[in-house]
């Protein structure tokens, strides 16, 4: 399956952003003004982007629309969020996964 992107994402992975939400999004009011980093992104069929943003001081990740984020001009690194651990999984023809024996 080939996925055609309709436009570029407004934010890169690990970009530091500030959450800015309107009154029409009460579920996000708890994180309005907080700073986070982009850890994931998805593009909808209409071309809009949604981001997984890790709110740093809460140690929580939220799904937030592009229009609700403001760039800070700063970037973090992958190692700020993830350790160096690696897990290898082998998958059989029925898509069942099992940890590789050499792990």
C-alpha positions in Angstrom: 0.0 0.0 0.0 1.4 3.4 -1.0 0.5 6.4 1.1 0.6 9.8 -0.7 1.3 12.7 1.6 -0.7 15.8 0.7 1.7 18.3 2.2 4.6 18.7 4.5 4.2 18.4 8.2 4.5 21.7 10.0 6.7 20.2 12.7 9.6 17.8 12.8 10.1 14.9 15.2 11.4 16.2 18.6 10.5 19.8 17.8 9.7 21.7 21.0 6.2 23.3 20.8 3.9 25.3 23.0 0.2 24.2 23.2 -2.3 27.0 22.3 -5.9 25.9 22.3 -9.1 27.8 21.9 -12.2 27.7 24.0 -13.8 25.2 21.6 -11.4 22.5 22.8 -12.1 22.1 26.5 -10.4 18.7 26.7 -7.1 20.4 26.0 -7.5 23.3 28.4 -5.5 21.5 31.0 -2.4 21.7 28.8 -2.9 25.1 27.3 0.4 27.1 27.4 2.5 24.0 28.3 5.6 23.0 26.4 6.1 19.6 24.8 8.0 17.8 22.1 6.7 16.1 19.0 7.1 12.3 19.3 4.7 11.2 16.5 2.6 12.5 13.7 -0.2 11.4 11.4 -1.8 13.0 8.4 -5.6 12.7 7.8 -7.1 12.1 4.4 -8.0 15.9 4.2 -4.3 16.7 4.6 -4.5 18.0 8.2 -1.8 16.9 10.7 -2.2 15.6 14.2 0.8 15.2 16.5 1.7 13.1 19.5 3.1 15.7 21.8 4.9 14.7 25.0 4.1 17.4 27.6 7.4 17.6 29.4 6.5 18.8 32.9 3.5 16.4 33.1 5.4 13.4 31.6 2.3 12.7 29.5 1.7 12.5 25.7 -1.4 14.0 24.1 -2.8 14.0 20.6 -3.0 17.6 19.3 -3.9 19.2 16.0 -1.3 21.3 14.1 -3.3 24.5 14.5 -3.1 24.1 18.3 0.7 24.1 18.4 3.2 27.0 18.2 6.9 26.5 17.3 9.5 27.5 19.9 12.4 27.2 17.5 14.0 24.6 19.8 14.6 20.9 19.2 15.2 18.0 21.5 16.9 14.7 20.7 15.7 11.2 20.5 17.9 10.2 23.5 16.0 12.7 25.6 13.0 10.3 25.5 14.2 6.9 24.6 17.0 4.7 25.9 19.3 2.6 23.8 17.5 -0.7 24.3 16.7 -2.7 21.2 14.2 -5.6 21.0 14.2 -7.8 18.0 11.0 -9.7 17.0 10.6 -12.4 14.4 7.2 -12.7 12.7 5.9 -15.8 11.1 3.6 -16.1 8.1 0.5 -15.6 10.3 1.9 -12.4 11.6 2.6 -13.8 15.1 5.6 -12.3 16.7 8.1 -13.8 19.0 11.3 -12.4 20.6 14.3 -13.3 18.5 16.4 -16.1 20.1 19.6 -14.1 20.0 18.1 -11.4 22.3 
